[in-house]
Amino acid sequence: MNPNYRNLALWAIIAVLLIALFNLFQTPQTRGATTDIAYSQFLQDVASGRVKSVTIAGARIFGNYTDNANGFQTYSPGDPSLVSRLQDKNVTITAKPETDGSNSLFGYLISWLPMILILGVWIFFMRQMQSGSGRAMGFGKSKAKLLTEAHGRVTFQDVAGVDEAKEDLEEIVEFLRDPQKFQRLGGKIPRGVLLVGPPGTGKTLLARSVAGEANVPFFTISGSDFVEMFVGVGASRVRDMFDQAKKNAPCIIFIDEIDAVGRHRGAGLGGGNDEREQTLNQLLVEMDGFESNESIILIAATNRPDVLDPALLRPGRFDRQVVVPNPDIVGREKILKVHVRNVPLAPNVDLKVIARGTPGFSGADLMNLVNESALMAARRNKRLVTMAEFEDAKDKIMMGAERRSSAMTQAEKELTAYHEAGHAILALNVPTADPLHKATIIPRGRALGMVMQLPEGDRYSMSYKYMISRLAIMMGGRVAEEFKFGKENITSGASSDIEQATKLARAMVTRWGFSDKLGHVAYGDNQEEVFLGHSVARTQNISEETAQIIDAEVRRLIDDAYSTAKSVLTKKKKDWIALAEGLLEYETLSGEEIKQLIAGNKPARDLGDDTPPSRGSAVPKAGTGGRRKKGPEPEGGMEPQPSS
């Protein structure tokens, strides 16, 4: 029954009972309308024969008239001749014991009413705090939910791009279906499987697919559901969860975000009891203690395996750690095929091209890409999703949404254009760099301009030449500002470039051994302390002299990159200016259009009319739409923050 209807029915029953009690303890005289009269008036009515019957209850007198009028009531002063007067007039007399109602059941209810109200309020709050766990003190009941077909069945057919992880879990499902196949050779089923990987790679989806394939009871719970404000609740819920699992064995338990309850022990502050540690201890015992739970398989997911307690990760508890990484180009194409099943695609959509242009995307990112593309096509009143929507959605996810309403003066647009043109020219002329994808001076996200590079394939390591080239590209924006507007007019727009270049140069010196002076030594190691659940504390374990050498080497790398940027922009000044002029005219240029512009060819645009191009106008996206009519120049703007 719906809880709202149940509460309404409860209050209705209470109201009916109160009305019944009220009617039960009313006297017959008080049920009708009565009139208070004086005792002298009562004697006159008796003498005149108007009184038909009376009820005497102590000093109270209730009566009815012979003409069926309303009843009356009065108070007797203790007249001894009253009964004889009534008998003389043939009045029917009824005598009752004197009572004021204080000893009746109704009186007891009235006296106990405050206590009953307090008890009712307490029960109400207890039921709210237990959240429907079935009894007044049900805090220790497990919150694990039994997943059924009604929750939307997911199978291995819905999982793509993580073939190795899927194979490991398929073996678990096969063992549950046919355990004799493995046991006859002495094999034992893994007690637990830990899914490890960055956010959005499909760990929870893999667990749901196991539930859909295994055809055994599947319990799911979050790591944060174990811990409450009451001491001992977490451990009690762990015991109750495994008790439920034993009753439904063989079965699978899935704990999502297990790092919420499985962090390193010994991290409590003040020496007091740590409820989370008590919960973890109970979980360790249930997974591999004196009692055997071989028919229960535990699957857990986390993106923070480094903070988990070592006792939780040992064989016998989590026998397998299945890594679920971001998919490669083949995996991305498979994932896209899964997500576009119900999306009508235009003939020009090539999923292989989309997969090649989305390096580093996780499964969740690709799902978001397909969804954003479908939403864009719907907003444009299209019946099919075309390649243009996928490109626009990809740019929105990678670079941020366009902020065309952002007010920028012409001077700010010009500064941003030359800044971004500097990045682009460096990207085209350094020894090693990823291909240019797009350059824009339309504000996106938190940046007023952007140059986007996309690698041709998945990159798992970076060479020294590539990093040096990256530093030079980052310095291209500041050098361009200095060349065009003078050193005294450079802006803070290169702050992000300088910050990222410094981080990269420091990592090259202290972590990757790219400095001849410092050699192949890692400096500034992080000392991992068990504090607040295995947090990382940075310690200074190098001498002052070494720290000075590190700073000098970082400065040298940055200065060399700055010199390289100056040299390239000096040699390619004509190309740089042409690209900046093109950005001011078109606002957004694709990588191919940038190459055409530098070669002296205007980008081929479908203007939609015969109006000649005018400076400052723009298209919604390079090569995909008509030119936007030029509007009035904005009168104000924010400080430019271009980024590479």
C-alpha positions as CSV (number, residue, x, y, z in Angstrom):
1,M,0.0,0.0,0.0
2,N,1.1,3.5,-0.7
3,P,2.6,5.0,2.5
4,N,0.4,8.2,2.1
5,Y,-2.8,6.1,1.9
6,R,-1.6,4.0,4.9
7,N,-1.1,7.1,7.0
8,L,-4.5,8.5,6.0
9,A,-6.2,5.3,6.9
10,L,-4.5,5.3,10.3
11,W,-5.7,8.8,11.1
12,A,-9.2,8.0,10.0
13,I,-9.3,5.0,12.3
14,I,-8.1,7.1,15.2
15,A,-10.8,9.7,14.5
16,V,-13.6,7.1,14.4
17,L,-12.4,5.6,17.7
18,L,-12.4,9.0,19.4
19,I,-15.9,9.7,18.3
20,A,-17.1,6.3,19.4
21,L,-15.5,6.8,22.9
22,F,-17.1,10.2,23.2
23,N,-20.6,8.9,22.3
24,L,-20.1,5.9,24.6
25,F,-19.5,7.9,27.7
26,Q,-22.2,10.5,27.1
27,T,-25.2,10.3,29.4
28,P,-28.6,10.0,27.8
29,Q,-29.5,13.5,29.0
30,T,-26.5,15.1,27.5
31,R,-27.0,13.6,24.1
32,G,-30.0,15.8,23.4
33,A,-30.4,19.5,23.8
34,T,-31.0,20.4,27.5
35,T,-31.7,23.7,29.3
36,D,-30.4,24.8,32.6
37,I,-33.2,26.0,34.9
38,A,-33.5,27.2,38.5
39,Y,-34.6,24.8,41.2
40,S,-37.6,27.0,42.0
41,Q,-38.7,26.9,38.4
42,F,-38.3,23.1,38.6
43,L,-40.7,22.9,41.6
44,Q,-43.2,25.1,39.8
45,D,-43.1,22.8,36.7
46,V,-43.6,19.8,39.0
47,A,-46.6,21.4,40.7
48,S,-48.2,22.3,37.4
49,G,-47.8,18.8,36.1
50,R,-45.4,19.6,33.2
51,V,-42.7,17.2,34.2
52,K,-42.9,13.7,32.8
53,S,-39.8,12.0,34.1
54,V,-36.6,12.8,36.1
55,T,-33.2,11.2,36.6
56,I,-31.6,12.0,40.0
57,A,-27.8,11.5,40.1
58,G,-26.7,12.8,43.5
59,A,-27.4,16.5,43.5
60,R,-27.9,16.6,39.7
61,I,-31.4,16.4,38.3
62,F,-32.2,15.7,34.7
63,G,-35.7,15.6,33.3
64,N,-38.1,15.7,30.4
65,Y,-41.4,17.6,29.9
66,T,-44.7,16.1,29.1
67,D,-45.0,18.2,25.9
68,N,-41.8,16.6,24.4
69,A,-40.0,19.9,24.6
70,N,-36.2,20.0,25.2
71,G,-35.0,18.4,28.4
72,F,-33.8,20.3,31.4
73,Q,-31.3,20.0,34.2
74,T,-30.9,21.6,37.6
75,Y,-29.2,21.2,40.9
76,S,-30.9,20.0,44.1
77,P,-30.0,21.7,47.4
78,G,-30.9,18.5,49.3
79,D,-34.6,18.9,49.6
80,P,-36.0,15.8,51.6
81,S,-39.6,16.4,50.4
82,L,-38.6,16.3,46.7
83,V,-39.4,12.6,46.1
84,S,-42.8,12.8,47.7
85,R,-43.7,15.9,45.6
86,L,-42.7,14.0,42.4
87,Q,-44.7,10.9,43.5
88,D,-47.8,13.0,44.1
89,K,-47.7,14.3,40.5
90,N,-47.0,10.8,39.1
91,V,-43.5,11.7,37.8
92,T,-41.4,8.8,36.7
93,I,-38.3,8.8,39.0
94,T,-34.9,7.2,38.0
95,A,-32.0,7.2,40.6
96,K,-28.3,6.8,39.6
97,P,-25.1,6.9,41.7
98,E,-23.4,10.2,42.0
99,T,-20.3,10.4,39.7
100,D,-18.2,13.3,38.2
101,G,-16.6,11.1,35.4
102,S,-13.2,11.1,37.1
103,N,-13.2,7.4,37.6
104,S,-14.6,6.4,34.2
105,L,-12.6,5.0,31.3
106,F,-13.0,8.3,29.6
107,G,-11.5,10.0,32.5
108,Y,-8.5,7.7,32.5
109,L,-8.0,8.4,28.8
110,I,-8.0,12.1,29.5
111,S,-5.5,11.8,32.2
112,W,-3.2,9.6,30.1
113,L,-3.6,11.6,26.9
114,P,-0.3,13.6,27.3
115,M,1.7,10.5,27.8
116,I,0.0,8.8,24.9
117,L,0.9,11.8,22.7
118,I,4.5,11.7,23.7
119,L,4.7,8.0,23.1
120,G,3.1,8.4,19.6
121,V,5.6,11.2,18.6
122,W,8.5,9.0,19.7
123,I,7.3,6.0,17.7
124,F,6.7,8.3,14.7
125,F,10.3,9.5,14.7
126,M,11.7,6.1,15.3
127,R,9.8,4.8,12.2
128,Q,11.2,7.7,10.2
129,M,14.8,7.0,11.3
130,Q,14.6,3.3,10.5
131,S,13.3,4.1,7.0
132,G,10.9,1.3,6.9
133,S,13.2,-1.4,8.0
134,G,10.4,-3.4,9.4
135,R,10.7,-2.9,13.2
136,A,11.3,-0.1,15.7
137,M,15.0,-0.9,16.2
138,G,15.8,-2.0,12.7
139,F,18.9,0.2,12.1
140,G,21.2,-2.9,11.7
141,K,19.2,-4.3,8.8
142,S,21.1,-4.4,5.5
143,K,20.1,-2.0,2.8
144,A,21.2,-4.4,0.0
145,K,18.7,-4.5,-2.8
146,L,17.9,-7.7,-4.7
147,L,18.2,-6.9,-8.4
148,T,15.4,-8.4,-10.5
149,E,14.3,-8.4,-14.1
150,A,12.1,-5.4,-13.5
151,H,15.1,-3.2,-13.0
152,G,16.1,-3.4,-16.6
153,R,18.2,-6.4,-17.6
154,V,21.7,-5.7,-18.9
155,T,23.8,-8.5,-20.5
156,F,27.3,-8.8,-21.8
157,Q,25.9,-7.8,-25.2
158,D,25.4,-4.3,-23.8
159,V,29.1,-4.1,-22.7
160,A,31.8,-3.2,-25.3
161,G,35.3,-1.9,-25.3
162,V,36.6,-3.8,-22.2
163,D,37.0,-7.3,-23.6
164,E,39.6,-8.5,-21.1
165,A,37.5,-7.4,-18.1
166,K,34.4,-9.0,-19.7
167,E,36.3,-12.3,-20.1
168,D,37.2,-12.4,-16.4
169,L,33.6,-11.9,-15.4
170,E,32.3,-14.3,-17.9
171,E,34.4,-17.0,-16.2
172,I,32.7,-16.1,-12.9
173,V,29.2,-16.5,-14.5
174,E,30.3,-19.8,-16.1
175,F,31.4,-21.1,-12.7
176,L,28.1,-20.3,-11.2
177,R,26.3,-22.1,-14.0
178,D,28.6,-25.2,-14.1
179,P,30.8,-25.4,-11.0
180,Q,31.7,-29.1,-11.6
181,K,33.6,-28.1,-14.7
182,F,36.2,-26.3,-12.6
183,Q,36.0,-28.3,-9.4
184,R,36.9,-31.6,-11.0
185,L,40.4,-30.3,-11.7
186,G,40.8,-28.9,-8.2
187,G,39.9,-25.3,-9.1
188,K,38.1,-23.0,-6.7
189,I,35.8,-20.2,-7.6
190,P,37.3,-16.7,-6.8
191,R,35.8,-15.3,-3.6
192,G,35.8,-11.7,-4.8
193,V,36.5,-9.6,-7.9
194,L,37.6,-5.9,-7.6
195,L,36.9,-3.7,-10.6
196,V,39.4,-1.0,-10.8
197,G,39.5,1.9,-13.2
198,P,38.9,5.6,-13.7
199,P,35.4,7.1,-13.5
200,G,33.1,6.4,-16.4
201,T,34.8,3.3,-17.8
202,G,31.8,0.9,-17.1
203,K,32.6,-0.8,-13.8
204,T,29.0,-0.7,-12.6
205,L,27.7,-1.6,-16.0
206,L,29.9,-4.7,-16.0
207,A,28.5,-5.7,-12.6
208,R,25.0,-5.2,-13.9
209,S,25.8,-7.4,-16.9
210,V,26.9,-10.2,-14.5
211,A,23.6,-9.9,-12.8
212,G,21.8,-10.2,-16.1
213,E,23.9,-13.3,-17.3
214,A,24.3,-15.3,-14.1
215,N,20.6,-16.1,-13.4
216,V,21.3,-16.1,-9.7
217,P,20.2,-13.7,-7.0
218,F,22.2,-10.4,-7.3
219,F,22.4,-8.1,-4.3
220,T,23.6,-4.5,-4.8
221,I,24.6,-2.0,-2.2
222,S,26.8,1.2,-2.0
223,G,29.8,1.4,0.3
224,S,28.3,4.4,2.0
225,D,25.1,2.5,3.0
226,F,27.0,0.6,5.7
227,V,27.9,3.5,8.0
228,E,25.3,5.5,10.0
229,M,25.4,7.8,13.0
230,F,24.9,4.9,15.4
231,V,27.8,2.8,16.7
232,G,27.7,-0.8,15.5
233,V,25.2,-0.3,12.7
234,G,27.7,-0.9,10.0
235,A,29.0,-4.2,11.3
236,S,25.4,-5.3,11.9
237,R,24.4,-4.5,8.3
238,V,27.4,-6.5,7.0
239,R,26.3,-9.5,9.0
240,D,22.7,-9.1,7.9
241,M,23.7,-8.7,4.3
242,F,25.7,-12.0,4.3
243,D,22.8,-13.7,6.2
244,Q,20.5,-12.7,3.4
245,A,23.0,-13.9,0.8
246,K,23.4,-17.3,2.5
247,K,19.7,-17.8,2.4
248,N,19.7,-17.2,-1.4
249,A,23.1,-18.9,-2.2
250,P,24.5,-19.3,-4.7
251,C,24.4,-15.5,-5.3
252,I,26.4,-12.4,-6.0
253,I,26.9,-9.3,-3.9
254,F,28.0,-6.1,-5.6
255,I,29.4,-3.2,-3.5
256,D,29.8,0.0,-5.4
257,E,32.4,2.6,-4.3
258,I,33.9,0.2,-1.7
259,D,36.5,2.8,-0.8
260,A,33.8,4.5,1.3
261,V,34.1,1.6,3.8
262,G,37.3,-0.2,2.9
263,R,39.9,2.5,3.5
264,H,43.1,1.9,5.5
265,R,42.6,1.1,9.2
266,G,44.4,3.1,11.8
267,A,43.2,6.5,10.5
268,G,41.0,7.4,13.4
269,L,41.6,10.7,15.2
270,G,41.7,11.1,19.0
271,G,42.0,7.4,19.8
272,G,38.2,6.9,19.9
273,N,36.2,4.1,18.3
274,D,36.1,4.3,14.5
275,E,32.8,3.0,13.2
276,R,34.1,2.6,9.7
277,E,37.0,0.4,10.9
278,Q,34.6,-1.8,12.8
279,T,32.5,-2.2,9.7
280,L,35.6,-3.1,7.6
281,N,36.7,-5.7,10.2
282,Q,33.3,-7.4,10.0
283,L,33.5,-7.4,6.2
284,L,36.9,-9.0,6.3
285,V,35.6,-11.7,8.6
286,E,32.6,-12.4,6.5
287,M,34.6,-12.6,3.3
288,D,37.2,-15.1,4.6
289,G,36.8,-16.0,8.2
290,F,36.1,-19.2,10.1
291,E,32.8,-19.6,8.4
292,S,32.9,-20.6,4.7
293,N,30.9,-18.6,2.2
294,E,32.1,-20.3,-0.9
295,S,28.8,-20.0,-2.7
296,I,28.8,-16.2,-2.3
297,I,30.8,-14.1,-4.8
298,L,31.6,-10.5,-3.9
299,I,32.1,-8.0,-6.7
300,A,33.2,-4.5,-5.8
301,A,34.1,-1.4,-7.8
302,T,36.4,1.6,-7.0
303,N,38.5,4.2,-8.7
304,R,40.7,4.6,-5.6
305,P,42.5,1.2,-5.1
306,D,45.4,3.0,-3.5
307,V,43.4,3.8,-0.4
308,L,42.0,0.3,0.2
309,D,43.2,-1.7,3.2
310,P,45.8,-4.4,2.2
311,A,43.9,-7.1,4.2
312,L,40.9,-6.4,1.8
313,L,43.0,-7.0,-1.3
314,R,44.7,-10.2,-0.4
315,P,43.9,-13.5,-2.1
316,G,41.0,-15.2,-0.5
317,R,39.0,-12.0,-0.3
318,F,39.5,-10.2,-3.6
319,D,41.3,-12.9,-5.6
320,R,41.2,-10.9,-8.8
321,Q,41.7,-7.2,-9.5
322,V,40.2,-6.5,-12.9
323,V,41.4,-3.3,-14.5
324,V,38.8,-1.4,-16.5
325,P,40.8,1.2,-18.5
326,N,39.6,3.8,-21.0
327,P,38.9,2.1,-24.3
328,D,41.3,2.3,-27.3
329,I,40.2,3.2,-30.8
330,V,38.7,-0.2,-31.5
331,G,36.9,-0.2,-28.1
332,R,35.6,3.3,-28.7
333,E,34.1,2.2,-32.0
334,K,32.4,-0.8,-30.4
335,I,31.0,1.4,-27.6
336,L,29.6,3.9,-30.1
337,K,27.9,1.0,-31.9
338,V,26.2,0.0,-28.7
339,H,25.0,3.6,-27.9
340,V,23.7,4.4,-31.4
341,R,21.4,1.4,-31.6
342,N,18.3,3.5,-31.1
343,V,19.7,6.7,-32.8
344,P,18.8,7.3,-36.4
345,L,22.1,8.1,-38.2
346,A,22.6,9.8,-41.5
347,P,24.6,8.0,-44.2
348,N,27.6,10.3,-43.7
349,V,28.2,9.2,-40.1
350,D,31.4,7.2,-39.8
351,L,31.8,5.8,-36.3
352,K,35.4,4.8,-37.0
353,V,36.2,8.5,-37.7
354,I,34.4,9.6,-34.5
355,A,36.4,7.0,-32.5
356,R,39.7,8.2,-34.0
357,G,38.8,11.7,-33.1
358,T,37.9,11.0,-29.4
359,P,41.2,9.8,-27.8
360,G,41.0,9.5,-24.0
361,F,37.2,9.3,-24.0
362,S,35.7,6.9,-21.5
363,G,32.5,4.9,-22.1
364,A,30.5,7.5,-20.2
365,D,32.0,10.3,-22.3
366,L,31.0,8.4,-25.5
367,M,27.5,7.9,-24.3
368,N,27.3,11.6,-23.5
369,L,28.7,12.4,-27.0
370,V,25.9,10.4,-28.7
371,N,23.3,11.9,-26.4
372,E,24.5,15.5,-27.1
373,S,24.5,14.8,-30.8
374,A,20.9,13.5,-30.7
375,L,19.8,16.6,-28.7
376,M,21.5,18.9,-31.2
377,A,19.8,17.2,-34.1
378,A,16.4,17.5,-32.3
379,R,17.0,21.2,-31.7
380,R,17.8,21.7,-35.4
381,N,14.6,19.9,-36.3
382,K,16.4,17.1,-38.2
383,R,15.1,13.6,-38.6
384,L,18.6,12.1,-38.7
385,V,21.8,12.7,-36.7
386,T,24.5,13.8,-39.1
387,M,28.3,14.0,-38.8
388,A,28.0,17.7,-38.1
389,E,26.1,17.1,-34.9
390,F,28.8,14.6,-33.7
391,E,31.5,17.2,-34.5
392,D,29.7,20.0,-32.7
393,A,29.0,17.7,-29.7
394,K,32.6,16.6,-29.6
395,D,33.8,20.3,-29.6
396,K,31.3,21.1,-26.8
397,I,32.5,18.3,-24.6
398,M,36.2,18.9,-25.2
399,M,36.4,22.7,-25.4
400,G,33.2,23.7,-23.6
401,A,30.0,25.3,-24.9
402,E,30.2,28.4,-27.0
403,R,29.5,31.6,-25.3
404,R,28.5,33.8,-28.2
405,S,26.7,36.3,-25.9
406,S,30.0,37.1,-24.2
407,A,30.8,40.8,-24.7
408,M,34.2,41.3,-26.2
409,T,35.6,44.5,-27.7
410,Q,37.3,44.5,-31.1
411,A,40.6,45.0,-29.3
412,E,40.1,41.9,-27.2
413,K,39.1,39.9,-30.2
414,E,42.2,41.0,-32.0
415,L,44.5,40.1,-29.0
416,T,42.8,36.7,-28.7
417,A,43.2,36.1,-32.5
418,Y,46.9,36.8,-32.5
419,H,47.4,34.8,-29.3
420,E,45.7,31.7,-30.7
421,A,47.4,32.1,-34.1
422,G,50.7,32.0,-32.2
423,H,49.8,28.6,-30.7
424,A,48.6,27.3,-34.0
425,I,51.7,28.3,-36.0
426,L,54.0,26.7,-33.4
427,A,51.9,23.5,-33.5
428,L,52.5,23.4,-37.3
429,N,56.2,24.0,-37.1
430,V,57.7,22.3,-34.1
431,P,59.5,18.9,-34.6
432,T,56.8,16.7,-33.0
433,A,53.2,17.7,-32.3
434,D,49.7,16.4,-32.5
435,P,47.7,17.5,-35.6
436,L,45.7,20.7,-35.4
437,H,42.0,20.0,-34.9
438,K,40.5,23.5,-34.6
439,A,41.2,27.1,-33.6
440,T,38.6,29.5,-32.4
441,I,38.3,32.9,-30.8
442,I,34.7,32.3,-29.8
443,P,34.6,32.1,-26.0
444,R,34.2,28.5,-24.9
445,G,33.9,27.4,-21.3
446,R,36.2,29.6,-19.2
447,A,38.5,30.5,-22.1
448,L,38.1,33.4,-24.6
449,G,39.9,31.4,-27.3
450,M,41.3,28.0,-27.9
451,V,43.5,25.9,-30.2
452,M,42.7,22.2,-30.0
453,Q,45.1,19.4,-31.0
454,L,44.0,15.8,-31.4
455,P,46.5,12.9,-31.5
456,E,46.2,10.5,-34.4
457,G,46.1,7.5,-32.1
458,D,46.1,6.6,-28.4
459,R,49.2,7.9,-26.7
460,Y,50.6,5.8,-23.8
461,S,54.0,7.6,-23.4
462,M,55.6,10.8,-24.4
463,S,59.1,11.4,-25.8
464,Y,61.5,14.1,-24.9
465,K,61.1,15.7,-28.3
466,Y,57.3,15.8,-27.9
467,M,57.5,17.4,-24.5
468,I,60.0,20.1,-25.7
469,S,57.6,20.8,-28.6
470,R,54.7,21.1,-26.2
471,L,56.5,23.7,-24.1
472,A,57.2,25.7,-27.3
473,I,53.6,25.6,-28.3
474,M,52.5,26.8,-24.8
475,M,54.9,29.8,-25.1
476,G,53.6,30.7,-28.6
477,G,50.7,32.7,-27.2
478,R,52.7,35.0,-25.0
479,V,55.4,35.5,-27.7
480,A,52.6,36.5,-30.2
481,E,51.2,39.1,-27.8
482,E,54.7,40.5,-27.3
483,F,55.5,40.7,-31.1
484,K,52.1,42.3,-32.0
485,F,51.4,44.6,-29.1
486,G,54.7,45.2,-27.4
487,K,56.1,43.9,-24.2
488,E,54.4,46.6,-22.2
489,N,51.0,45.5,-23.5
490,I,51.1,41.7,-22.8
491,T,48.2,40.4,-20.8
492,S,47.4,37.8,-18.2
493,G,45.8,35.7,-21.0
494,A,48.9,33.4,-21.0
495,S,48.5,32.5,-17.3
496,S,47.1,29.0,-17.9
497,D,49.8,28.4,-20.6
498,I,52.6,29.4,-18.2
499,E,51.2,27.3,-15.3
500,Q,50.9,24.2,-17.5
501,A,54.3,24.7,-19.0
502,T,55.9,25.0,-15.5
503,K,54.2,21.8,-14.3
504,L,55.4,19.9,-17.4
505,A,58.9,21.2,-17.1
506,R,59.1,20.3,-13.4
507,A,57.9,16.8,-14.1
508,M,60.5,16.4,-16.8
509,V,63.2,17.4,-14.4
510,T,62.1,15.7,-11.1
511,R,60.2,12.6,-12.3
512,W,61.3,11.6,-15.8
513,G,65.0,12.2,-15.6
514,F,65.3,14.6,-18.6
515,S,68.0,16.8,-17.0
516,D,71.7,16.1,-17.5
517,K,72.6,18.0,-14.3
518,L,70.2,16.0,-12.1
519,G,70.6,12.7,-13.8
520,H,68.2,9.8,-13.7
521,V,66.9,10.4,-10.2
522,A,63.4,11.1,-9.0
523,Y,63.1,14.0,-6.6
524,G,60.4,15.1,-4.3
525,D,58.8,11.7,-3.7
526,N,55.4,11.6,-2.0
527,Q,55.6,10.0,1.4
528,E,52.3,8.0,1.8
529,E,51.1,8.3,5.4
530,V,48.1,6.5,7.0
531,F,46.3,9.6,7.9
532,L,42.6,10.4,7.3
533,G,42.3,7.2,5.3
534,H,45.6,7.0,3.6
535,S,46.1,10.5,2.4
536,V,49.2,11.6,0.7
537,A,51.6,14.0,2.4
538,R,54.2,15.8,0.4
539,T,57.6,15.9,2.0
540,Q,60.7,17.9,1.1
541,N,63.4,15.2,1.0
542,I,66.0,17.1,-1.1
543,S,68.7,19.6,-0.1
544,E,68.6,23.3,-0.7
545,E,71.3,23.0,-3.3
546,T,69.4,20.4,-5.3
547,A,66.2,22.5,-5.0
548,Q,68.1,25.4,-6.6
549,I,69.3,23.2,-9.4
550,I,65.8,21.9,-10.0
551,D,64.5,25.5,-10.2
552,A,67.3,26.4,-12.6
553,E,66.6,23.5,-14.9
554,V,62.9,24.2,-15.0
555,R,63.7,27.8,-15.9
556,R,66.1,26.7,-18.6
557,L,63.5,24.5,-20.2
558,I,60.9,27.3,-20.2
559,D,63.5,29.8,-21.6
560,D,64.5,27.5,-24.4
561,A,60.8,27.0,-25.3
562,Y,60.3,30.8,-25.3
563,S,63.3,31.2,-27.6
564,T,62.0,28.5,-29.9
565,A,58.6,30.2,-30.1
566,K,60.3,33.6,-30.9
567,S,62.4,32.0,-33.6
568,V,59.4,30.2,-35.3
569,L,57.1,33.2,-35.2
570,T,59.9,35.4,-36.6
571,K,60.4,33.1,-39.5
572,K,56.7,32.4,-40.0
573,K,55.5,36.0,-39.4
574,K,53.5,36.1,-42.7
575,D,51.7,32.9,-41.9
576,W,51.0,34.0,-38.4
577,I,49.5,37.3,-39.4
578,A,47.4,35.6,-42.2
579,L,46.0,33.1,-39.7
580,A,45.2,35.8,-37.1
581,E,43.4,37.8,-39.9
582,G,41.5,34.6,-40.8
583,L,40.4,34.0,-37.2
584,L,39.1,37.6,-37.0
585,E,37.1,37.1,-40.1
586,Y,35.8,33.5,-39.6
587,E,36.2,33.2,-35.8
588,T,36.5,29.4,-36.1
589,L,38.8,27.4,-38.4
590,S,39.4,23.7,-38.7
591,G,42.8,22.2,-39.0
592,E,42.5,21.7,-42.8
593,E,41.1,25.3,-43.3
594,I,44.2,26.6,-41.4
595,K,46.5,24.9,-43.8
596,Q,44.5,26.3,-46.8
597,L,44.6,29.8,-45.3
598,I,48.4,29.7,-44.8
599,A,48.8,28.4,-48.4
600,G,46.9,31.5,-49.6
601,N,43.5,29.9,-50.3
602,K,40.3,31.2,-48.6
603,P,38.3,28.6,-46.8
604,A,35.4,27.3,-48.8
605,R,32.3,28.4,-47.0
606,D,28.6,28.1,-48.0
607,L,27.6,31.7,-47.3
608,G,24.0,31.1,-48.3
609,D,23.8,34.4,-50.2
610,D,25.8,36.7,-52.4
611,T,26.9,39.0,-49.6
612,P,30.7,39.5,-49.6
613,P,32.6,38.5,-46.5
614,S,32.9,41.3,-44.0
615,R,35.4,41.6,-41.2
616,G,34.2,40.4,-37.9
617,S,31.5,38.2,-39.1
618,A,31.5,34.5,-38.2
619,V,30.0,31.1,-39.0
620,P,28.5,28.8,-36.3
621,K,31.1,26.2,-37.1
622,A,33.9,25.9,-39.6
623,G,32.6,24.6,-42.9
624,T,29.2,23.6,-41.6
625,G,26.9,26.6,-42.0
626,G,26.2,30.0,-43.3
627,R,27.8,33.2,-42.2
628,R,26.3,35.0,-39.3
629,K,25.2,38.6,-39.9
630,K,27.3,41.1,-38.3
631,G,25.7,42.7,-35.2
632,P,26.6,45.8,-33.2
633,E,30.0,45.7,-31.5
634,P,29.7,45.0,-27.8
635,E,30.8,47.8,-25.6
636,G,32.4,45.9,-22.8
637,G,34.1,42.6,-22.1
638,M,36.1,40.5,-19.7
639,E,39.8,40.2,-19.5
640,P,41.0,37.7,-22.2
641,Q,42.1,34.3,-21.0
642,P,43.2,32.4,-24.1
643,S,44.6,29.0,-23.7
644,S,46.3,26.5,-25.9
